[in-house]
Amino acid sequence: MPKNKPFFSIIIPALNEAKYLPKLLGDLAGQTFRDFEVIVVDGNSNDTTVVKAKSFIKSLPRLTVIASPTRHVCVQRNLGAKQAKADIFVFIEVKTKMGDKLGTPEEMVGLRKQKKLKELKTVLRFSAIFFDIPITLYASFNF
């Protein structure tokens, strides 16, 4: 596992998601921007969710799989946030399909110059399909 601090942490609460989790982790493993960690927080699944998640450790070297004693998405998100190494957290649901590229802060400088963003400290772009609806999310963080 890389030792340097990741730019952001992706936290994925999961419960009996063996069918969908491999697709999301595969999408994340295929990103060209790799300065992130992935934390899967399992809520005591009855299926092979944990096994499927751990199968991505080679393709996602910053992958951590932890177990939640409680089956509750809020508890799982909080556990993931406590485990996270980055200052920025991104919470993603298992059924999210990621695009092939996460935007880097450098790519967002053009938006600042076009005055589409008022401030640019750290900006991430996510192209995703959520419940079959294509979306692009821009998130700006000031810290």
MIDOSE-1310 file (N, C-alpha, C; in nm, 2 decimals, decimal comma, always signed):
residues 143
mpkn	+0,08/-0,12/+0,00/+0,00/+0,00/+0,00/+0,09/+0,12/+0,00; +0,06/+0,22/-0,09/+0,14/+0,34/-0,09/+0,13/+0,42/+0,04; +0,25/+0,48/+0,08/+0,26/+0,54/+0,21/+0,21/+0,68/+0,21; +0,22/+0,75/+0,10/+0,18/+0,89/+0,10/+0,03/+0,91/+0,12
kpff	+0,00/+1,03/+0,17/-0,15/+1,06/+0,20/-0,22/+1,08/+0,07; -0,34/+1,01/+0,05/-0,41/+1,03/-0,07/-0,48/+1,16/-0,08; -0,51/+1,21/-0,20/-0,57/+1,34/-0,22/-0,72/+1,33/-0,16; -0,79/+1,22/-0,18/-0,92/+1,21/-0,12/-0,95/+1,06/-0,09
siii	-1,05/+1,04/-0,01/-1,09/+0,91/+0,04/-1,23/+0,88/-0,01; -1,25/+0,77/-0,08/-1,38/+0,72/-0,13/-1,43/+0,62/-0,03; -1,54/+0,65/+0,03/-1,60/+0,56/+0,13/-1,73/+0,50/+0,08; -1,73/+0,36/+0,08/-1,84/+0,29/+0,02/-1,90/+0,20/+0,13
paln	-2,02/+0,24/+0,18/-2,09/+0,15/+0,27/-2,16/+0,03/+0,19; -2,14/-0,09/+0,23/-2,20/-0,20/+0,15/-2,27/-0,30/+0,25; -2,38/-0,36/+0,19/-2,45/-0,46/+0,26/-2,51/-0,56/+0,16; -2,46/-0,68/+0,15/-2,51/-0,78/+0,05/-2,50/-0,72/-0,09
eaky	-2,39/-0,67/-0,13/-2,37/-0,61/-0,26/-2,27/-0,68/-0,35; -2,26/-0,81/-0,33/-2,17/-0,89/-0,41/-2,20/-0,88/-0,56; -2,32/-0,85/-0,60/-2,36/-0,84/-0,74/-2,30/-0,71/-0,80; -2,31/-0,60/-0,72/-2,28/-0,46/-0,78/-2,14/-0,41/-0,74
lpkl	-2,09/-0,45/-0,63/-1,96/-0,39/-0,58/-1,85/-0,42/-0,68; -1,83/-0,53/-0,74/-1,72/-0,55/-0,84/-1,72/-0,45/-0,95; -1,84/-0,42/-1,00/-1,85/-0,32/-1,11/-1,79/-0,18/-1,07; -1,84/-0,14/-0,95/-1,79/-0,01/-0,90/-1,64/-0,01/-0,87
lgdl	-1,59/-0,11/-0,81/-1,45/-0,12/-0,78/-1,37/-0,14/-0,91; -1,42/-0,21/-1,01/-1,36/-0,21/-1,14/-1,35/-0,08/-1,21; -1,46/+0,00/-1,20/-1,46/+0,14/-1,25/-1,35/+0,22/-1,18; -1,34/+0,21/-1,05/-1,24/+0,29/-0,97/-1,10/+0,24/-1,01
agqt	-1,08/+0,11/-1,03/-0,95/+0,06/-1,06/-0,90/+0,11/-1,20; -1,00/+0,14/-1,28/-0,96/+0,19/-1,42/-0,94/+0,34/-1,44; -0,95/+0,41/-1,33/-0,93/+0,55/-1,33/-0,79/+0,59/-1,37; -0,78/+0,70/-1,45/-0,64/+0,75/-1,48/-0,58/+0,83/-1,37
frdf	-0,67/+0,90/-1,29/-0,63/+0,97/-1,17/-0,63/+0,88/-1,06; -0,52/+0,85/-0,99/-0,51/+0,74/-0,90/-0,48/+0,79/-0,75; -0,48/+0,92/-0,73/-0,44/+0,96/-0,60/-0,56/+0,97/-0,50; -0,62/+0,85/-0,48/-0,73/+0,83/-0,38/-0,72/+0,70/-0,32
eviv	-0,79/+0,68/-0,20/-0,80/+0,55/-0,14/-0,95/+0,51/-0,14; -0,97/+0,39/-0,14/-1,11/+0,33/-0,13/-1,12/+0,25/+0,00; -1,23/+0,29/+0,07/-1,26/+0,22/+0,19/-1,40/+0,16/+0,18; -1,41/+0,03/+0,18/-1,54/-0,04/+0,17/-1,57/-0,08/+0,31
vdgn	-1,69/-0,04/+0,36/-1,73/-0,07/+0,50/-1,85/-0,17/+0,49; -1,83/-0,29/+0,52/-1,93/-0,39/+0,51/-2,01/-0,40/+0,64; -2,14/-0,40/+0,62/-2,24/-0,41/+0,73/-2,28/-0,55/+0,77; -2,18/-0,64/+0,77/-2,21/-0,78/+0,81/-2,30/-0,85/+0,71
sndt	-2,25/-0,84/+0,58/-2,32/-0,90/+0,47/-2,34/-1,06/+0,48; -2,45/-1,11/+0,43/-2,47/-1,25/+0,43/-2,42/-1,32/+0,30; -2,37/-1,24/+0,20/-2,32/-1,29/+0,08/-2,17/-1,28/+0,07; -2,12/-1,28/-0,05/-1,97/-1,27/-0,07/-1,92/-1,13/-0,09
tvvk	-1,99/-1,03/-0,04/-1,94/-0,89/-0,06/-1,80/-0,87/-0,02; -1,76/-0,92/+0,10/-1,62/-0,90/+0,15/-1,52/-0,97/+0,06; -1,55/-1,09/+0,02/-1,46/-1,16/-0,06/-1,44/-1,09/-0,20; -1,55/-1,04/-0,25/-1,54/-0,97/-0,38/-1,46/-0,84/-0,37
aksf	-1,49/-0,77/-0,26/-1,41/-0,65/-0,23/-1,26/-0,67/-0,22; -1,23/-0,77/-0,14/-1,08/-0,80/-0,12/-1,02/-0,85/-0,25; -1,09/-0,90/-0,34/-1,03/-0,95/-0,47/-0,97/-0,83/-0,55; -1,00/-0,71/-0,51/-0,95/-0,59/-0,59/-0,83/-0,53/-0,52
iksl	-0,77/-0,59/-0,42/-0,66/-0,53/-0,35/-0,54/-0,51/-0,44; -0,52/-0,60/-0,54/-0,40/-0,58/-0,63/-0,43/-0,46/-0,73; -0,55/-0,45/-0,78/-0,58/-0,34/-0,87/-0,61/-0,21/-0,81; -0,64/-0,21/-0,68/-0,66/-0,09/-0,60/-0,57/-0,10/-0,47
prlt	-0,45/-0,06/-0,49/-0,35/-0,08/-0,37/-0,39/+0,00/-0,25; -0,47/+0,10/-0,26/-0,52/+0,18/-0,15/-0,66/+0,13/-0,10; -0,69/+0,01/-0,12/-0,82/-0,04/-0,08/-0,81/-0,10/+0,06; -0,91/-0,06/+0,14/-0,92/-0,11/+0,27/-1,07/-0,16/+0,29
vias	-1,08/-0,28/+0,34/-1,21/-0,34/+0,37/-1,23/-0,36/+0,52; -1,33/-0,29/+0,57/-1,35/-0,30/+0,72/-1,49/-0,35/+0,75; -1,51/-0,41/+0,86/-1,64/-0,46/+0,90/-1,70/-0,37/+1,00; -1,83/-0,34/+0,98/-1,91/-0,27/+1,07/-1,99/-0,36/+1,16
ptrh	-1,99/-0,34/+1,29/-2,07/-0,43/+1,38/-2,22/-0,40/+1,36; -2,25/-0,29/+1,30/-2,39/-0,25/+1,29/-2,43/-0,23/+1,14; -2,55/-0,28/+1,11/-2,60/-0,27/+0,97/-2,68/-0,14/+0,96; -2,61/-0,03/+0,95/-2,67/+0,10/+0,93/-2,57/+0,19/+0,85
vcvq	-2,62/+0,24/+0,74/-2,54/+0,32/+0,65/-2,47/+0,43/+0,72; -2,53/+0,50/+0,81/-2,47/+0,61/+0,88/-2,35/+0,57/+0,96; -2,37/+0,45/+1,03/-2,26/+0,40/+1,11/-2,15/+0,36/+1,02; -2,18/+0,30/+0,91/-2,08/+0,25/+0,81/-2,00/+0,37/+0,76
rnlg	-2,07/+0,48/+0,72/-2,00/+0,60/+0,67/-1,91/+0,66/+0,78; -1,96/+0,66/+0,90/-1,87/+0,72/+1,01/-1,75/+0,63/+1,03; -1,76/+0,50/+1,03/-1,65/+0,41/+1,04/-1,55/+0,43/+0,93; -1,60/+0,45/+0,81/-1,51/+0,48/+0,70/-1,44/+0,61/+0,71
akqa	-1,51/+0,71/+0,76/-1,45/+0,84/+0,78/-1,34/+0,84/+0,88; -1,36/+0,76/+0,99/-1,26/+0,74/+1,09/-1,13/+0,67/+1,04; -1,15/+0,58/+0,94/-1,04/+0,51/+0,89/-0,96/+0,59/+0,78; -1,03/+0,69/+0,72/-0,98/+0,76/+0,61/-0,85/+0,84/+0,64
kadi	-0,76/+0,84/+0,54/-0,63/+0,91/+0,56/-0,63/+1,05/+0,50; -0,72/+1,07/+0,40/-0,73/+1,20/+0,34/-0,81/+1,30/+0,42; -0,80/+1,43/+0,38/-0,88/+1,53/+0,44/-1,02/+1,55/+0,37; -1,03/+1,49/+0,25/-1,15/+1,50/+0,17/-1,22/+1,37/+0,17
fvfi	-1,35/+1,36/+0,20/-1,42/+1,23/+0,19/-1,52/+1,24/+0,08; -1,53/+1,13/+0,00/-1,64/+1,12/-0,10/-1,71/+0,99/-0,07; -1,84/+1,00/-0,04/-1,92/+0,89/-0,01/-2,00/+0,84/-0,14; -1,98/+0,72/-0,17/-2,04/+0,66/-0,30/-2,12/+0,54/-0,26
evkt	-2,24/+0,53/-0,32/-2,33/+0,42/-0,30/-2,28/+0,31/-0,40; -2,30/+0,18/-0,36/-2,25/+0,07/-0,44/-2,30/+0,07/-0,58; -2,42/+0,11/-0,61/-2,48/+0,10/-0,74/-2,44/+0,21/-0,83; -2,35/+0,30/-0,79/-2,30/+0,41/-0,87/-2,20/+0,35/-0,98
kmgd	-2,22/+0,39/-1,10/-2,12/+0,35/-1,21/-2,04/+0,47/-1,24; -1,91/+0,46/-1,22/-1,82/+0,57/-1,24/-1,78/+0,58/-1,39; -1,76/+0,71/-1,44/-1,71/+0,73/-1,57/-1,56/+0,68/-1,57; -1,50/+0,70/-1,69/-1,36/+0,65/-1,70/-1,25/+0,75/-1,65
klgt	-1,30/+0,86/-1,60/-1,19/+0,96/-1,56/-1,25/+1,05/-1,45; -1,17/+1,05/-1,34/-1,20/+1,15/-1,23/-1,12/+1,27/-1,27; -1,18/+1,39/-1,26/-1,11/+1,51/-1,29/-1,01/+1,55/-1,18; -0,90/+1,60/-1,22/-0,80/+1,65/-1,13/-0,82/+1,80/-1,10
peem	-0,76/+1,85/-0,99/-0,77/+1,99/-0,97/-0,72/+2,08/-1,08; -0,61/+2,03/-1,15/-0,55/+2,10/-1,26/-0,65/+2,12/-1,37; -0,73/+2,01/-1,40/-0,83/+2,02/-1,50/-0,94/+2,12/-1,47; -0,96/+2,15/-1,35/-1,07/+2,24/-1,31/-1,03/+2,38/-1,31
vglr	-0,90/+2,41/-1,33/-0,85/+2,55/-1,33/-0,92/+2,63/-1,44; -0,94/+2,56/-1,55/-1,01/+2,62/-1,67/-1,15/+2,67/-1,63; -1,22/+2,60/-1,54/-1,35/+2,64/-1,49/-1,34/+2,77/-1,41; -1,23/+2,78/-1,33/-1,21/+2,90/-1,25/-1,19/+3,02/-1,34
kqkk	-1,11/+3,00/-1,45/-1,08/+3,11/-1,54/-1,20/+3,15/-1,62; -1,29/+3,06/-1,64/-1,42/+3,09/-1,71/-1,52/+3,15/-1,61; -1,48/+3,16/-1,49/-1,57/+3,22/-1,38/-1,69/+3,13/-1,36; -1,68/+3,00/-1,39/-1,79/+2,91/-1,35/-1,78/+2,86/-1,21
lkel	-1,67/+2,88/-1,15/-1,65/+2,85/-1,01/-1,60/+2,98/-0,94; -1,66/+3,01/-0,83/-1,62/+3,14/-0,76/-1,48/+3,12/-0,69; -1,46/+3,00/-0,63/-1,34/+2,98/-0,56/-1,28/+2,84/-0,61; -1,15/+2,83/-0,61/-1,09/+2,71/-0,65/-0,98/+2,68/-0,55
ktvl	-1,01/+2,60/-0,45/-0,91/+2,54/-0,36/-0,88/+2,40/-0,40; -0,99/+2,32/-0,40/-0,98/+2,18/-0,45/-1,11/+2,15/-0,51; -1,10/+2,10/-0,64/-1,23/+2,07/-0,71/-1,21/+1,93/-0,77; -1,31/+1,85/-0,75/-1,31/+1,72/-0,81/-1,43/+1,71/-0,90
rfsa	-1,41/+1,63/-1,01/-1,52/+1,61/-1,10/-1,55/+1,46/-1,11; -1,67/+1,42/-1,09/-1,71/+1,28/-1,10/-1,81/+1,27/-1,21; -1,78/+1,19/-1,31/-1,88/+1,15/-1,41/-1,94/+1,02/-1,37; -2,06/+1,01/-1,34/-2,12/+0,88/-1,29/-2,26/+0,86/-1,35
iffd	-2,30/+0,73/-1,34/-2,43/+0,70/-1,37/-2,50/+0,64/-1,24; -2,59/+0,71/-1,19/-2,66/+0,67/-1,07/-2,80/+0,63/-1,10; -2,83/+0,51/-1,08/-2,96/+0,45/-1,11/-3,00/+0,48/-1,26; -2,90/+0,46/-1,34/-2,91/+0,47/-1,49/-2,93/+0,62/-1,53
ipit	-2,91/+0,71/-1,45/-2,92/+0,85/-1,49/-2,77/+0,91/-1,50; -2,72/+0,95/-1,61/-2,59/+1,01/-1,62/-2,58/+1,14/-1,55; -2,48/+1,16/-1,47/-2,46/+1,28/-1,40/-2,32/+1,32/-1,39; -2,29/+1,45/-1,38/-2,15/+1,49/-1,36/-2,16/+1,58/-1,23
lyas	-2,08/+1,54/-1,14/-2,08/+1,62/-1,01/-1,95/+1,70/-1,00; -1,96/+1,82/-0,96/-1,84/+1,91/-0,94/-1,85/+1,94/-0,79; -1,75/+1,92/-0,72/-1,74/+1,95/-0,58/-1,63/+2,04/-0,55; -1,65/+2,15/-0,48/-1,55/+2,24/-0,45/-1,53/+2,24/-0,29
fnf	-1,40/+2,23/-0,25/-1,37/+2,22/-0,11/-1,28/+2,34/-0,07; -1,31/+2,41/+0,03/-1,23/+2,51/+0,08/-1,18/+2,47/+0,22; -1,05/+2,46/+0,24/-0,99/+2,43/+0,37/-0,87/+2,50/+0,40
